[in-house]
Amino acid sequence: MASAHTATSSDARRAARRSRRYRWDLKATPYTYVAPFFVLFAAFGLYPLLYTAWLSLHDVQLVDLNAPTWTGFAHYSELLTSPQFWKALRNTFSLGVISAVPQLLMALGLAHLLNYRLRGALIWRVASLVPYATSIGAAALFFQFAFSRDFGLMNWGLEGLGLGRVDWESGTLSSQLAVSAIVIWRWTGYNALLYLAAMQAIPQERYEAAALDGASRWQQFLNVTIPGIRPTIVFTIVISTIGSIQLFGEPLIFGGGSQAVGGGANGQYQTLGLLLYQTGWANGNAGRASALAWLMFLLIVVIALVQAVVSRRARKG
């Protein structure tokens, strides 16, 4: 009788342990699956962010990171009063406008064409991704030769039209147009495929209803397609804006030579990314470069918040 009671108690305890393990398994398993993301984010995202913030408050050189001197917000005040910073900021915004606006408009038109049933549609869609798959170095080198003053393809075409040669790299507008051409060529096809995927998710019944109401192709595009892909348009605007602020590879390789980091002889196409590289790596001022990196981060946050507010109001309207 006692042994039977003991066995029953032992079974009850084992059942209770299994029940607790099962409950803990249900609670802990989802966290176990997502834990690698948080570990990697803490190691490669959060820690560098906090360490950069700490460096921005110190006067520290790249060659000796173990000898920091506390300066507070001195680097931030120096940057905000530096003409070079404001010039780089203006160049960044002008390059962003010159490259992002035509790029997104061309991508929208290209996606609209690819949305129709064309012969070899798959080939055209793959071809639109070729510029995106091409390395930045190869693309920038090609455009560097294309915009060469003496033997460039662009000047050859201008001379064929009876116009004079342009020294693309020395002028402010001309150099920014050349750099923007690289960005437009590289990212138009990528954005076009994003728009195409969004267009194909629009129900066909909307187009049929618009056609029955007598809407033309252009009216269908304005009143059906654009509202249907509005979230994707907002997404590409945000991504293009962030990419413009971080623009680095295209102007660096386009300039070439010793003046590339400075964005030309007069800094006519120096972006915030180039200024960050020049401050941190060329000049070795890690503290000031960290402050510039945080200013760029805060600028991206402000722009993202503004675009979120504008898009929310547009949806409500």
C-alpha positions in Angstrom: 0.0 0.0 0.0 2.8 2.4 0.9 4.8 1.4 -2.2 1.7 2.2 -4.4 1.3 5.6 -2.7 5.0 6.3 -3.2 4.8 5.4 -6.9 1.7 7.6 -7.4 3.5 10.5 -5.7 6.6 10.0 -7.9 4.4 9.9 -11.0 2.7 13.1 -10.0 6.1 14.8 -9.4 7.3 13.7 -12.8 4.1 14.9 -14.4 4.5 18.3 -12.7 8.1 18.6 -13.9 7.1 17.7 -17.4 4.3 20.3 -17.2 6.8 23.0 -16.0 9.3 22.1 -18.7 6.6 22.3 -21.3 5.4 25.7 -20.1 9.0 27.0 -20.0 9.6 25.5 -23.4 6.6 27.4 -24.8 7.9 30.6 -23.3 11.6 30.3 -24.0 11.6 28.8 -27.5 10.5 32.0 -29.4 13.2 34.0 -27.5 15.7 31.3 -28.4 14.9 31.7 -32.1 15.2 35.5 -32.1 18.2 35.6 -29.8 20.9 35.4 -32.5 19.5 38.6 -34.1 19.7 40.5 -30.9 23.2 39.2 -30.1 24.5 40.2 -33.6 22.7 43.5 -33.4 24.3 44.2 -29.9 27.7 43.3 -31.2 27.7 44.9 -34.6 25.0 47.6 -34.3 24.4 48.8 -30.7 28.0 48.6 -29.4 29.5 50.6 -32.4 26.8 53.2 -32.1 27.4 53.7 -28.3 31.2 53.6 -28.8 31.0 56.2 -31.6 28.9 58.4 -29.3 31.5 58.1 -26.6 34.3 58.9 -29.0 32.5 62.0 -30.3 32.8 63.5 -26.8 36.6 63.1 -26.7 39.6 64.4 -28.6 41.1 61.2 -29.8 43.3 60.3 -32.8 42.9 57.2 -34.9 46.5 56.1 -34.3 46.0 56.1 -30.5 42.4 55.3 -29.5 43.6 54.5 -25.9 44.5 58.2 -25.1 41.2 60.1 -25.3 40.8 63.6 -23.8 37.3 64.7 -22.7 36.0 67.6 -24.8 32.2 67.4 -24.4 30.3 68.8 -27.3 33.2 70.7 -28.7 33.4 68.6 -31.9 29.7 69.2 -32.6 30.0 73.0 -32.1 33.1 73.0 -34.4 31.3 71.1 -37.1 28.2 73.3 -36.9 30.3 76.4 -37.4 32.6 74.9 -40.1 32.0 76.2 -43.6 33.3 72.9 -45.0 30.5 71.0 -43.1 27.8 73.2 -44.5 29.2 73.0 -48.0 29.3 69.2 -47.8 25.7 69.3 -46.4 24.5 71.5 -49.4 26.3 69.2 -51.8 24.7 66.1 -50.2 21.2 67.6 -50.6 21.8 68.9 -54.1 23.2 65.5 -55.2 20.3 63.8 -53.5 17.7 65.9 -55.4 19.5 65.7 -58.7 19.9 61.9 -58.5 16.8 60.8 -56.5 14.0 62.7 -58.3 14.9 61.6 -61.9 15.8 58.2 -60.7 12.4 57.5 -59.1 10.4 59.1 -61.9 12.3 57.0 -64.5 11.9 53.9 -62.3 8.1 54.5 -62.1 7.8 54.9 -65.9 10.0 51.8 -66.5 7.9 49.7 -64.1 4.7 50.9 -65.8 6.0 49.7 -69.1 7.2 46.4 -67.7 3.8 45.8 -66.1 2.3 45.3 -69.5 2.7 42.0 -71.4 5.8 42.5 -73.5 7.7 40.1 -75.5 10.7 38.9 -73.5 9.4 40.6 -70.4 11.6 38.4 -68.2 14.7 39.4 -70.2 13.9 43.1 -69.8 13.3 42.6 -66.0 16.6 40.9 -65.6 18.4 43.5 -67.8 17.1 46.3 -65.5 19.0 44.7 -62.6 22.3 44.6 -64.4 23.4 48.1 -63.3 22.5 47.2 -59.7 24.6 44.0 -59.9 27.6 45.9 -61.4 30.2 46.9 -58.8 30.3 50.6 -57.8 34.0 50.7 -58.8 33.4 49.4 -62.3 30.5 51.8 -62.9 32.2 54.8 -61.5 35.4 54.1 -63.5 33.3 53.9 -66.7 31.6 57.2 -66.0 34.9 58.8 -65.0 36.1 58.0 -68.5 32.8 58.9 -70.0 32.9 62.4 -68.4 36.6 63.0 -69.2 37.4 66.5 -70.4 39.6 65.5 -73.2 38.5 62.0 -74.4 35.1 61.6 -72.8 32.1 60.2 -74.5 29.9 63.0 -73.2 32.1 65.7 -74.6 32.4 63.8 -77.9 28.6 63.9 -78.1 28.5 67.6 -77.3 31.0 68.4 -79.9 28.9 66.4 -82.4 26.0 68.7 -81.6 28.1 71.7 -82.2 28.6 72.5 -78.5 31.8 73.1 -76.6 33.6 70.7 -74.2 32.7 70.7 -70.5 35.3 70.2 -67.8 32.9 68.0 -65.8 35.0 67.6 -62.7 36.0 71.2 -62.1 32.5 72.8 -62.0 30.0 72.4 -59.2 26.9 71.7 -61.2 28.7 69.7 -63.9 30.5 67.5 -61.4 27.3 66.9 -59.4 25.5 66.0 -62.7 28.2 63.5 -63.5 28.0 61.9 -60.0 24.2 61.8 -60.2 24.4 60.1 -63.5 26.2 57.2 -61.8 23.6 57.0 -59.1 20.7 57.1 -61.5 22.2 54.5 -63.8 22.9 52.2 -60.8 19.6 52.4 -58.9 16.8 53.0 -61.5 16.4 49.4 -62.4 16.3 48.3 -58.8 13.6 50.7 -57.8 11.7 49.9 -61.0 11.4 46.2 -59.9 10.1 47.3 -56.5 7.4 49.4 -58.2 6.7 46.5 -60.6 6.2 44.1 -57.7 3.8 46.6 -56.1 1.9 47.1 -59.4 1.4 43.4 -59.9 -0.2 43.2 -56.4 -3.0 45.6 -57.4 -6.2 43.7 -58.2 -7.0 43.6 -61.9 -10.7 44.4 -61.1 -9.7 48.0 -60.3 -8.4 48.5 -63.8 -11.4 46.8 -65.3 -13.8 49.0 -63.4 -11.8 52.1 -64.4 -11.9 51.1 -68.0 -15.7 50.6 -67.9 -16.0 54.1 -66.5 -14.1 55.3 -69.6 -10.7 56.0 -68.0 -7.8 56.2 -70.3 -4.5 54.4 -69.7 -3.0 57.7 -68.3 -6.0 58.2 -66.0 -5.8 54.6 -64.8 -2.1 55.2 -64.0 -2.9 58.3 -62.0 -6.0 57.1 -60.2 -5.4 53.4 -59.8 -1.7 52.6 -60.1 -0.2 55.5 -58.1 -2.6 55.2 -55.1 -2.1 51.4 -55.2 1.7 51.6 -54.8 1.8 54.6 -52.6 3.5 52.7 -49.6 6.2 51.5 -52.0 6.7 55.0 -53.3 7.2 56.3 -49.7 9.6 53.4 -49.0 11.8 54.2 -52.0 11.8 57.9 -51.2 13.0 57.1 -47.7 15.6 54.7 -48.9 16.8 57.1 -51.6 17.1 59.9 -49.1 19.1 57.8 -46.7 21.3 56.6 -49.6 21.9 60.2 -50.7 23.0 61.2 -47.2 25.4 58.2 -47.1 26.7 58.8 -50.7 30.4 57.9 -50.8 31.6 55.4 -53.4 30.4 57.2 -56.5 32.0 60.6 -55.9 35.2 59.1 -54.4 35.9 56.9 -57.5 34.6 59.5 -59.9 37.1 62.1 -58.7 40.1 59.8 -58.5 43.6 61.1 -57.7 44.6 63.1 -54.6 41.6 65.4 -54.7 39.0 62.7 -54.6 38.6 62.7 -50.8 38.1 66.4 -50.7 35.4 66.3 -53.4 37.5 68.1 -56.0 39.8 71.1 -55.8 37.2 73.3 -54.2 35.1 70.6 -52.6 32.4 71.1 -55.3 31.1 67.5 -55.0 32.2 66.6 -51.5 29.4 64.8 -49.6 29.0 64.2 -45.9 30.3 60.7 -46.5 33.5 62.0 -48.1 33.9 64.5 -45.4 33.6 61.8 -42.8 36.2 59.7 -44.5 38.5 62.7 -44.9 38.2 63.6 -41.2 38.5 60.1 -39.8 40.9 58.3 -42.1 42.9 61.0 -44.0 43.3 63.4 -41.1 43.1 60.7 -38.3 40.7 62.7 -36.1 38.5 59.9 -34.8 36.6 62.1 -32.3 35.5 64.7 -34.8 34.7 62.0 -37.4 32.5 60.2 -34.7 30.6 63.5 -34.1 30.1 63.9 -37.8 28.7 60.3 -38.0 26.3 61.1 -35.2 25.1 64.3 -37.0 24.5 62.3 -40.1 22.6 59.7 -38.1 20.4 62.4 -36.4 19.8 64.0 -39.8 18.5 60.6 -41.2 16.3 60.3 -38.2 14.8 63.8 -38.6 14.2 63.2 -42.3 12.6 59.8 -41.7 10.3 61.4 -39.0 9.3 64.3 -41.4 8.5 61.8 -44.2 6.5 59.7 -41.8 4.4 62.6 -40.7 3.9 63.8 -44.3 2.9 60.3 -45.5 0.5 59.9 -42.6 -1.2 63.2 -43.4 -1.3 62.2 -47.1 -3.1 59.0 -46.2 -5.6 60.8 -44.1 -6.2 63.3 -46.8 
